[in-house]
């Protein structure tokens, strides 16, 4: 193969495979080709021979571009609607599916052609690749807004495409879920409409992006087209130099002027970049090969270019050993740019050889990079296994259609966790990408259908429950004004219990129904309590007086004479007894009085047994009820049990004394036993006195 500067396809018949690649990297930087200003005189015969050969070659070279008016607008760079679940596309042309058709040189030149349009395009390489698949819709919009605010609009297309694809997928899933819920609730599909704030935000940001991109390309378009026309004109003038009959020195100076014009001609459309440059180099070589310049000076040019290209080859071979495939590829792009745009031809005998060496080094880097992405794709198989496991769990939950409201709420939480885990599991191999996404969506959709079916039936049950509660409300309201308390009170208590057993009603009706029912019940029972309070007026008066007496006992002031204090306490107790009973719902005051009384007795320095009996007598007063003796019966049973226990304890102690029959009575152990027996007998007498007191009440 010849050196790429003299590309075989400069005739324009090779289909341009690069038209759809993204714009990016630097505007070319061109250096003058070292050469001499002196040119050897050439005979007319030589020029004539050169003319003949030139005509033969130029007839083979077809126009490199048709004179059409195709515009370079934002539409030519519009977003691709194809989506990729895991966002695996690389930011360079080499990793796109279409690049599999490109060889290792084509891929480099494709990327350089993108960079040639605008020197700012290379900033796309600075953008860190992100796994947008793991982001929520809100996070995707935030990321989109950040890119527009911080980056040049022409450098973010790949990231915008990934964000847009991910957002559309997630929103479509949400949209379908809402639509299904709407239909399950009885809605007509034709009436369904849904949007969200995050969707409106995304549309607004995307519109801003498109407007800025259109404005950018509109500005760029005219400059690129004008520069292209200028470069084509320069090529035509270089072609015409072969046929000019003038002093060769003058022709050569003209040639150098055209080269300088070429270097300053500015960027051109990337679609025309490679063909334009190849055609330019083709005719520059013709000028060198078929005009007999001063050979020494020409050889100096060739030697300089050869030395520089050998340096490039050496560097490319070093890069071929670099394990950082991204860095190697980036620098290789720059080497190709220098080779193509800054260096001229070398002697014909070296052209094919050095190009093959450069091409071989390029192929090694290209193949290593391709292998890197293939290995990367294989590494995603672990993520695929994780996602398959997550999908299986979702399917298992979706197939479990049993459960109540609480269990379904738990399932919803589990699905939310699994969905989050699915998105954060990372990329999967491209071959499994769409299939995995489809299975995930299907599993989630099946769960949502089961969930919606359950809640649809639940809503039906809730409306049935609502009707039952409305019936109870009617009963409560119909009877709330009744004066037949003996009949209606049990009824009102019954419907209150029934209300608790009915279960849930629709949330929007729950509070309203409860307030209505509660109001009717409260109204009735307030009337009932008022009626009972009127009937038990004396009981309530007794309660009020006992409450005052309780406060007197709480503030009891002790004197220096315990006997006087106990008389005063007994007087309070007698007053308490004389007040009689209190309402049933106020009998808690008896407990408060006894507790306060215990505290007072604890501070009195009197016989404990005597105090115990006083407290017991007061307790009996609280327990006595002519209409119900159950409390006294329980107390009597308790006392008899205690008496039996103490008697048993005394018998045991007396039996223990038999073991000390031969021991002197002054023995400490024997004395302790006798002391304990005496104590237990005293306690026994107290319990017998209590039993006697309680018998007197029957």
VOGU-3710 file (C-alpha; in Angstrom, 3 decimals, decimal comma):
1> xxxxxxxxxx> 0,000/0,000/0,000  1,211/3,505/-0,803  1,710/6,106/1,903  -1,608/7,473/3,028  -0,692/10,948/1,746  -1,182/9,535/-1,723  -4,367/7,662/-0,911  -5,678/5,489/-3,692  -9,249/6,667/-3,189  -8,614/10,312/-3,837
11> xxxxxxxxxx> -10,593/9,903/-7,043  -13,800/10,287/-5,026  -15,271/6,858/-5,967  -14,861/5,416/-2,472  -18,123/5,721/-0,565  -17,753/8,101/2,341  -18,566/6,000/5,418  -17,942/8,815/7,828  -20,916/11,092/7,156  -22,763/10,164/10,325
21> xxxxxxxxxx> -19,928/10,433/12,832  -19,993/12,917/15,715  -18,183/16,286/15,477  -15,138/16,672/17,719  -11,415/17,589/18,770  -8,977/20,190/17,352  -8,719/22,302/14,251  -5,680/21,181/12,305  -2,346/22,856/12,958  -0,202/23,113/9,861
31> xxxxxxxxxx> 3,519/23,709/9,631  5,326/24,852/6,489  7,101/22,142/4,537  10,840/22,873/4,711  12,170/23,579/1,260  14,428/25,915/-0,597  13,482/29,018/-2,494  15,926/28,100/-5,298  14,656/26,053/-8,228  16,676/24,365/-10,948
41> xxxxxxxxxx> 16,083/25,501/-14,511  14,085/23,007/-16,559  14,211/22,544/-20,284  11,084/23,002/-22,424  11,271/19,337/-23,352  11,130/18,281/-19,773  8,157/20,517/-19,120  6,422/19,164/-22,172  6,997/15,577/-21,014  5,682/16,541/-17,584
51> xxxxxxxxxx> 2,574/17,971/-19,155  1,796/14,733/-20,925  2,210/12,662/-17,773  0,237/15,141/-15,749  -2,703/15,029/-18,080  -2,723/11,262/-17,878  -2,862/11,299/-14,069  -5,313/14,134/-13,591  -7,779/12,447/-15,907  -7,907/9,582/-13,402
61> xxxxxxxxxx> -8,705/11,928/-10,541  -12,459/12,544/-10,421  -13,910/15,546/-8,558  -13,645/15,002/-4,811  -17,010/16,623/-4,076  -20,101/17,439/-6,066  -21,208/21,046/-6,142  -24,410/20,498/-4,249  -25,947/22,776/-1,678  -26,366/20,236/1,139
71> xxxxxxxxxx> -26,466/22,209/4,335  -24,579/21,362/7,469  -27,327/22,027/9,947  -28,357/20,601/13,254  -30,658/18,247/11,337  -27,561/16,583/9,856  -26,391/15,975/13,399  -29,726/15,067/14,913  -30,189/12,647/17,763  -30,390/8,965/17,093
81> xxxxxxxxxx> -33,608/7,466/18,413  -32,095/4,025/18,896  -31,532/3,303/22,530  -29,074/1,288/24,526  -30,170/0,119/27,962  -26,747/0,144/29,543  -25,270/3,066/27,639  -22,345/1,018/26,286  -21,510/3,266/23,328  -17,979/4,610/23,423
91> xxxxxxxxxx> -17,380/8,279/22,799  -15,273/7,647/19,694  -16,279/6,543/16,245  -14,257/3,366/16,619  -16,728/1,807/19,046  -19,903/2,530/17,078  -21,553/-0,400/15,380  -20,950/1,099/11,932  -17,206/1,335/12,645  -16,870/-2,403/12,333
101> xxxxxxxxxx> -16,857/-1,649/8,607  -13,886/0,715/9,002  -10,296/-0,476/9,016  -7,729/0,661/11,538  -6,681/3,709/9,467  -10,221/4,708/8,546  -11,237/4,863/12,183  -8,352/7,214/13,024  -9,083/9,442/10,049  -12,789/9,453/10,876
111> xxxxxxxxxx> -12,113/10,837/14,330  -9,604/13,386/13,002  -12,129/14,480/10,398  -14,570/15,255/13,215  -11,936/17,244/15,062  -11,084/19,232/11,942  -14,430/21,033/11,804  -13,930/22,937/15,071  -10,901/23,167/17,318  -13,220/22,910/20,343
121> xxxxxxxxxx> -14,455/19,466/19,337  -11,593/17,721/21,100  -13,111/18,757/24,446  -15,505/15,836/24,111  -12,634/13,575/25,145  -12,476/15,364/28,504  -16,044/14,342/29,408  -16,040/11,489/31,887  -18,133/8,551/30,781  -21,046/7,851/33,136
131> xxxxxxxxxx> -23,448/4,980/33,569  -26,643/6,962/33,117  -28,605/3,735/33,481  -28,213/3,973/37,274  -29,729/7,469/37,530  -33,347/8,361/38,236  -35,308/10,639/35,897  -34,715/13,657/38,145  -30,984/12,885/38,283  -30,855/12,512/34,494
141> xxxxxxxxxx> -32,393/15,968/34,005  -29,960/17,444/36,535  -27,075/15,852/34,634  -28,447/17,211/31,328  -28,730/20,738/32,739  -25,177/20,508/34,091  -23,767/19,511/30,688  -25,433/22,420/28,895  -24,294/24,877/31,549  -20,658/23,749/31,734
151> xxxxxxxxxx> -19,769/22,345/28,293  -19,713/23,553/24,702  -22,859/22,460/22,969  -21,146/20,588/20,109  -19,112/18,374/22,471  -21,909/16,711/24,449  -23,954/14,917/21,784  -23,038/11,377/22,846  -23,831/12,099/26,489  -27,082/13,837/25,532
161> xxxxxxxxxx> -28,090/10,822/23,417  -27,409/8,457/26,330  -29,331/10,665/28,776  -32,244/11,011/26,374  -32,452/7,265/25,738  -32,359/6,431/29,436  -34,917/9,098/30,311  -37,298/7,979/27,564  -37,087/4,353/28,690  -37,800/5,161/32,312
171> xxxxxxxxxx> -40,580/7,607/31,464  -42,174/5,156/29,048  -42,239/2,519/31,779  -43,829/4,989/34,219  -46,314/6,119/31,563  -47,420/2,560/30,842  -47,801/1,851/34,557  -49,994/4,927/35,089  -52,038/4,065/32,022  -52,672/0,546/33,276
181> xxxxxxxxxx> -53,731/1,875/36,684  -56,101/4,311/34,980  -57,742/1,523/32,979  -57,957/-0,763/36,014  -59,757/1,999/37,888  -62,431/1,934/35,228  -61,104/4,642/32,949  -61,376/4,580/29,168  -58,019/4,243/27,382  -58,915/7,010/24,929
191> xxxxxxxxxx> -59,370/9,437/27,836  -56,002/8,684/29,435  -53,565/11,576/29,768  -50,470/11,735/31,916  -47,508/14,045/32,289  -45,184/14,960/35,123  -43,018/17,831/36,272  -39,835/15,905/35,517  -41,016/15,282/31,929  -41,756/18,984/31,484
201> xxxxxxxxxx> -38,286/19,809/32,841  -36,662/17,375/30,440  -38,578/18,726/27,422  -37,570/22,265/28,348  -33,883/21,357/28,728  -33,906/19,354/25,493  -35,504/22,229/23,595  -32,808/24,553/24,937  -30,163/22,068/23,792  -31,603/21,821/20,251
211> xxxxxxxxxx> -31,872/25,590/19,916  -28,260/26,094/20,961  -27,078/23,286/18,693  -28,964/24,716/15,716  -27,507/28,155/16,365  -24,005/26,685/16,582  -24,270/24,806/13,279  -25,895/27,732/11,539  -22,888/29,865/12,437  -20,448/27,108/11,536
221> xxxxxxxxxx> -22,074/26,194/8,237  -21,190/29,234/6,161  -17,555/29,279/7,307  -17,042/25,594/6,540  -18,544/25,845/3,065  -16,496/28,918/2,209  -13,290/27,274/3,436  -14,043/24,154/1,412  -14,542/26,156/-1,776  -11,286/27,992/-1,106
231> xxxxxxxxxx> -9,365/24,734/-0,612  -10,840/23,210/-3,764  -9,742/26,290/-5,674  -6,198/25,970/-4,262  -6,095/22,311/-5,400  -7,196/23,360/-8,868  -4,441/25,977/-8,991  -1,812/23,426/-7,885  -3,044/21,081/-10,609  -2,719/23,891/-13,122
241> xxxxxxxxxx> 0,910/24,627/-12,214  2,037/21,577/-14,178  0,647/23,039/-17,394  1,954/26,597/-16,944  4,673/27,633/-19,362  6,801/29,914/-17,246  10,120/30,019/-15,484  10,283/27,100/-13,051  11,462/29,417/-10,249  8,345/31,500/-10,715
251> xxxxxxxxxx> 6,185/28,352/-10,764  7,801/27,055/-7,585  7,273/30,353/-5,767  3,670/30,264/-6,901  3,446/26,722/-5,513  4,829/27,858/-2,141  2,286/30,688/-2,038  -0,503/28,196/-2,639  0,810/25,991/0,168  0,753/28,970/2,523
261> xxxxxxxxxx> -2,803/29,754/1,447  -3,722/26,114/2,112  -2,337/26,239/5,621  -4,437/29,311/6,411  -7,621/28,174/4,669  -9,406/27,124/7,887  -11,588/24,111/8,797  -13,898/22,384/6,335  -16,887/20,023/6,695  -15,778/16,700/8,108
271> xxxxxxxxxx> -17,626/14,851/5,332  -15,105/16,290/2,888  -12,048/16,313/5,142  -10,230/13,124/4,093  -10,925/13,303/0,365  -9,929/16,964/0,272  -6,649/16,373/2,099  -5,835/13,226/0,099  -6,474/14,996/-3,174  -4,299/17,906/-2,034
281> xxxxxxxxxx> -1,416/15,566/-1,133  -1,897/13,687/-4,382  -1,317/16,799/-6,457  1,506/18,048/-4,227  3,299/14,760/-4,916  2,642/15,141/-8,619  4,211/18,570/-8,440  7,298/17,119/-6,694  7,526/14,043/-8,926  6,928/15,550/-12,327
291> xxxxxxxxxx> 8,540/18,972/-12,041  12,284/18,614/-12,155  13,223/20,817/-9,211  16,669/21,255/-7,887  17,146/17,668/-6,729  19,371/18,542/-3,786  16,814/20,926/-2,372  13,955/18,533/-3,074  15,899/15,764/-1,365  16,345/18,036/1,659
301> xxxxxxxxxx> 12,548/18,304/1,844  12,180/14,562/1,439  14,885/13,864/4,026  13,298/16,183/6,592  9,883/14,628/6,056  11,355/11,126/6,234  13,119/11,862/9,522  9,975/13,298/11,066  7,851/10,417/9,863  10,337/7,879/11,211
311> xxxxxxxxxx> 10,049/9,631/14,596  6,275/9,314/14,333  6,623/5,601/13,506  8,940/5,076/16,486  6,479/6,806/18,781  3,582/4,804/17,343  5,506/1,575/17,979  6,085/2,694/21,590  2,372/3,411/21,945  1,645/-0,076/20,619
321> xxxxxxxxxx> 3,256/-1,406/23,809  1,288/0,929/26,093  -1,389/-0,841/28,144  -3,487/2,321/28,439  -5,449/1,833/25,218  -7,342/5,117/25,547  -4,220/7,212/25,971  -2,471/5,365/23,148  -5,395/5,904/20,807  -5,621/9,612/21,622
331> xxxxxxxxxx> -1,935/10,182/20,899  -2,127/8,017/17,775  -4,837/10,328/16,463  -2,461/13,254/16,935  0,367/11,401/15,154  -1,892/10,744/12,162  -2,925/14,390/12,188  0,695/15,525/12,063  1,534/12,942/9,383  -1,364/14,052/7,226
341> xxxxxxxxxx> -1,524/17,788/7,784  1,953/18,968/8,731  4,408/16,771/6,825  4,944/16,505/3,118  5,938/13,531/0,967  9,164/11,508/1,091  11,160/9,944/-1,684  9,046/7,485/-3,631  11,272/4,540/-2,782  10,467/4,939/0,949
351> xxxxxxxxxx> 6,804/5,857/0,722  5,217/2,445/0,791  7,661/1,040/3,336  7,238/3,799/5,955  3,514/3,920/5,468  3,265/0,160/6,023  5,268/0,493/9,257  3,042/3,295/10,501  -0,033/1,362/9,435  1,180/-1,783/11,231
361> xxxxxxxxxx> 1,732/0,111/14,494  -1,682/1,724/14,057  -3,287/-1,685/13,547  -1,736/-3,042/16,782  -3,163/-0,144/18,796  -6,479/-0,417/17,000  -6,713/-4,174/17,621  -5,731/-3,812/21,287  -8,455/-1,234/21,730  -11,006/-3,404/20,005
371> xxxxxxxxxx> -9,921/-6,324/22,201  -10,248/-4,107/25,284  -13,885/-3,363/24,473  -14,577/-7,010/23,710  -13,078/-8,027/27,070  -15,044/-5,222/28,733  -18,198/-6,608/27,216  -17,347/-10,041/28,620  -16,799/-8,526/32,056  -20,417/-7,412/31,958
381> xxxxxxxxxx> -21,540/-11,046/32,060  -21,321/-10,928/35,863  -23,741/-7,981/35,829  -25,989/-9,989/33,514  -26,129/-12,838/36,051  -27,038/-10,370/38,810  -29,790/-8,814/36,708  -31,189/-12,223/35,788  -31,352/-13,090/39,483  -33,126/-9,794/40,229
391> xxxxxxxxxx> -35,627/-10,437/37,420  -36,290/-13,929/38,815  -37,028/-12,446/42,255  -39,396/-9,883/40,735  -41,164/-12,647/38,792  -41,535/-14,728/41,971  -43,096/-11,793/43,823  -45,338/-11,025/40,837  -46,574/-14,638/40,721  -47,548/-14,540/44,405
401> xxxxxxxxxx> -51,013/-13,055/44,112  -52,081/-13,869/47,681  -51,993/-11,563/50,676  -53,698/-8,653/52,341  -53,063/-4,926/52,157  -50,066/-5,057/54,507  -48,403/-7,899/52,611  -48,898/-6,089/49,293  -47,381/-2,960/50,754  -44,381/-5,069/51,763
411> xxxxxxxxxx> -44,190/-6,477/48,217  -44,232/-2,956/46,782  -41,272/-2,029/48,993  -39,403/-5,183/47,939  -39,990/-4,441/44,249  -38,735/-0,875/44,737  -35,518/-2,230/46,274  -35,095/-4,762/43,447  -35,682/-2,097/40,788  -33,012/0,077/42,374
421> xxxxxxxxxx> -30,627/-2,882/42,516  -31,308/-3,667/38,839  -30,373/-0,176/37,695  -27,270/-0,111/39,881  -26,060/-3,574/38,804  -24,135/-2,048/35,888  -23,897/-2,734/32,186  -24,570/-6,061/30,488  -23,150/-7,411/27,194  -24,671/-5,649/24,217
431> xxxxxxxxxx> -25,951/-8,939/22,814  -28,109/-9,402/25,934  -28,970/-5,761/26,463  -32,408/-5,507/24,873  -33,498/-8,968/25,967  -32,585/-8,201/29,599  -34,408/-4,899/29,532  -37,517/-6,479/27,988  -37,610/-9,239/30,625  -37,189/-6,691/33,393
441> xxxxxxxxxx> -40,018/-4,536/32,085  -42,235/-7,580/31,628  -41,604/-8,792/35,198  -42,320/-5,358/36,679  -45,393/-4,976/34,493  -46,757/-8,350/35,631  -46,264/-7,343/39,246  -48,050/-4,037/38,677  -50,952/-5,860/37,041  -51,287/-8,231/39,991
451> xxxxxxxxxx> -51,009/-5,326/42,420  -53,594/-3,284/40,536  -55,960/-6,256/40,351  -55,683/-6,752/44,122  -56,360/-3,113/44,902  -59,173/-3,011/42,402  -60,887/-5,822/44,324  -59,882/-4,201/47,594  -61,550/-0,973/46,544  -64,714/-2,941/45,811
461> xxxxxxxxxx> -64,565/-4,431/49,327  -63,891/-1,003/50,760  -66,970/0,426/49,075  -68,991/-2,482/50,508  -67,549/-1,668/53,939  -68,427/1,972/53,435  -72,050/1,045/52,803  -72,091/-1,057/55,997  -70,726/1,853/57,995  -73,234/4,233/56,452
471> xxxxxxxxxx> -75,964/1,842/57,630  -74,545/1,981/61,170  -74,443/5,789/60,995  -78,144/5,777/60,136  -78,888/3,559/63,174  -76,870/5,865/65,445  -78,530/9,026/64,141  -82,032/7,495/64,316  -81,540/6,608/68,012  -79,377/9,411/69,351
481> xxxxxxxxxx> -82,414/11,345/70,679  -84,153/8,334/72,256  -85,082/8,463/75,965  -85,396/4,689/76,181  -81,939/4,378/77,674  -82,428/0,831/78,884  -83,121/-0,398/75,329  -80,971/1,930/73,229  -77,774/1,834/75,302  -77,020/-1,839/74,493
491> xxxxxxxxxx> -77,855/-1,122/70,840  -75,432/1,806/70,682  -72,675/-0,300/72,264  -73,375/-3,071/69,778  -73,056/-0,839/66,682  -69,822/0,577/68,089  -68,377/-2,936/68,250  -69,703/-3,694/64,769  -67,997/-0,562/63,431  -64,606/-1,844/64,648
501> xxxxxxxxxx> -65,116/-5,209/62,902  -66,116/-3,886/59,468  -62,633/-2,985/58,184  -61,235/-0,319/55,854  -63,233/2,038/53,650  -61,940/4,288/50,828  -59,491/6,795/52,265  -61,346/9,799/50,885  -64,505/8,752/52,797  -62,891/7,404/55,961
511> xxxxxxxxxx> -62,594/10,584/58,073  -65,962/11,936/57,034  -67,790/8,697/57,924  -65,988/8,348/61,273  -66,736/11,913/62,323  -70,413/11,464/61,462  -70,680/8,195/63,420  -68,686/9,489/66,387  -70,806/12,634/66,580  -74,070/10,644/66,765
521> xxxxxxxxxx> -72,717/8,224/69,396  -71,189/10,982/71,542  -74,434/12,927/71,421  -76,376/9,924/72,757  -73,904/8,972/75,510  -73,559/12,582/76,665  -77,332/12,595/77,178  -77,103/9,240/78,972  -74,367/10,443/81,345  -76,254/13,607/82,071
531> xxxxxxxxxx> -79,354/11,589/82,911  -77,417/9,210/85,150  -75,677/12,060/86,913  -79,028/13,591/87,724  -80,289/10,251/89,097  -77,127/9,722/91,154  -76,964/13,240/92,481  -76,313/12,087/96,047  -73,508/9,806/94,905  -71,826/12,656/93,048
541> xxxxxxxxxx> -72,210/14,916/96,084  -70,546/12,199/98,201  -67,732/12,052/95,654  -67,174/15,804/95,859  -67,034/15,674/99,680  -64,692/12,687/99,665  -62,442/14,542/97,282  -62,244/17,428/99,773  -61,566/14,993/102,615  -58,799/13,340/100,576
551> xxxxxxxxxx> -57,104/16,727/100,181  -57,398/17,236/103,977  -55,652/13,897/104,586  -52,912/14,732/102,088  -52,112/17,913/104,018  -52,323/16,245/107,491  -50,003/17,921/110,033  -48,428/15,633/112,652  -48,048/16,693/116,325  -45,667/15,536/119,026
561> xxxxxxxxxx> -48,341/13,266/120,473  -48,936/10,121/118,347  -52,072/9,220/120,269  -53,654/12,563/119,346  -52,600/12,118/115,729  -54,152/8,667/115,484  -57,398/9,991/116,952  -57,438/12,723/114,280  -56,785/10,182/111,527  -59,546/7,933/112,871
571> xxxxxxxxxx> -61,888/10,890/112,796  -61,080/11,460/109,132  -61,686/7,776/108,447  -65,045/7,863/110,210  -66,026/10,943/108,229  -65,026/9,140/105,049  -67,181/6,142/105,946  -70,138/8,327/106,819  -70,171/9,872/103,338  -71,252/6,569/101,856
581> xxxxxxxxxx> -70,823/5,376/98,248  -69,773/7,287/95,151  -70,765/6,693/91,477  -69,379/3,504/89,954  -67,149/5,401/87,555  -65,705/7,451/90,442  -64,724/4,625/92,777  -61,079/5,150/91,935  -61,091/7,751/94,740  -61,191/4,913/97,310
591> xxxxxxxxxx> -57,843/3,653/96,111  -56,349/7,140/96,276  -57,614/7,549/99,859  -56,169/4,197/100,999  -52,817/4,951/99,397  -52,672/8,351/101,136  -53,763/6,736/104,414  -50,919/4,198/104,159  -48,452/7,040/103,885  -49,859/8,768/106,985
601> xxxxxxxxxx> -49,800/5,579/109,077  -46,206/4,894/108,053  -45,243/8,165/109,741  -47,198/7,473/112,970  -45,191/5,847/115,806  -47,891/3,462/117,024  -48,387/-0,276/117,275  -48,155/-1,784/113,803  -50,863/-4,350/114,426  -53,243/-1,659/115,556
611> xxxxxxxxxx> -52,491/0,414/112,481  -52,998/-2,647/110,305  -56,489/-3,183/111,694  -57,445/0,468/111,233  -56,339/0,292/107,603  -58,192/-2,986/107,123  -61,422/-1,594/108,513  -61,203/1,263/106,057  -60,532/-1,165/103,254  -63,658/-3,141/104,161
621> xxxxxxxxxx> -65,661/0,044/103,860  -64,542/0,366/100,261  -65,236/-3,306/99,515  -68,706/-3,468/101,029  -71,611/-3,265/98,606  -75,118/-4,454/99,579  -75,912/-5,301/95,992  -72,688/-7,146/95,233  -70,708/-9,178/97,809  -68,167/-10,584/95,383
631> xxxxxxxxxx> -65,387/-8,227/96,508  -65,957/-9,205/100,207  -66,134/-12,888/99,270  -62,790/-12,682/97,494  -61,244/-10,877/100,455  -62,564/-13,512/102,933  -61,145/-16,332/100,796  -57,824/-14,554/100,649  -57,702/-14,111/104,475  -58,533/-17,755/105,141
641> xxxxxxxxxx> -55,775/-18,790/102,756  -53,309/-16,585/104,605  -54,417/-18,056/107,974  -53,830/-21,598/106,681  -50,386/-20,632/105,342  -49,326/-19,104/108,699  -50,621/-22,110/110,646  -48,608/-24,382/108,394  -45,543/-22,241/108,942  -45,997/-22,404/112,771
651> xxxxxxxxxx> -46,384/-26,201/112,661  -43,196/-26,487/110,640  -41,267/-24,356/113,128  -42,603/-26,361/116,075  -41,571/-29,597/114,335  -38,105/-28,162/113,878  -37,824/-27,741/117,674  -37,975/-31,541/118,059  -34,515/-31,734/116,508  -33,227/-29,591/119,357
661> xxxxxxxxxx> -34,747/-31,678/122,229  -31,352/-32,421/123,751  -30,084/-28,870/123,182  -30,020/-26,295/125,957  -32,823/-23,682/125,655  -30,250/-20,900/125,723  -28,842/-22,073/122,423  -29,040/-19,173/119,881  -30,642/-21,378/117,217  -33,336/-22,557/119,589
671> xxxxxxxxxx> -33,999/-19,022/120,732  -34,417/-17,845/117,093  -36,968/-20,556/116,394  -39,013/-19,674/119,505  -38,856/-15,993/118,540  -40,049/-16,725/114,996  -42,946/-18,881/116,322  -44,091/-16,043/118,579  -43,982/-13,598/115,684  -45,986/-15,882/113,385
681> xxxxxxxxxx> -48,619/-16,403/116,111  -48,984/-12,625/116,456  -49,464/-12,293/112,692  -51,943/-15,187/112,803  -54,005/-13,361/115,412  -54,112/-10,248/113,206  -55,470/-12,261/110,281  -58,020/-13,928/112,584  -59,155/-10,484/113,736  -59,524/-9,446/110,095
691> xxxxxxxx> -61,621/-12,536/109,402  -63,813/-11,734/112,375  -64,308/-8,167/111,109  -65,295/-9,344/107,681  -67,767/-11,882/109,086  -69,530/-9,068/110,928  -70,430/-7,490/107,583  -72,534/-10,455/106,421
//
